[in-house]
């Protein structure tokens, strides 16, 4: 963990909303490193609910990869 004061930031124009200080997700196109010289782009974004431990234990949550 690093604790300190941010004194400067460099970002692509339009990436950060200067009024709200939040990322503009429509302009955010990150890449990720897989391994060695392999990278991946992220073009398809989605949200998924995280089940509570109680829902998992009670069986209310089923793995979305299971067949219906």
Secondary structure, 3 states (H helix, E strand, C coil): CCCCCCCCCCCCCCCEECCCCEECHHHCCCEEEEECCEEEECCCCCCCCCCCHHHHHHCCCCCCCCCC
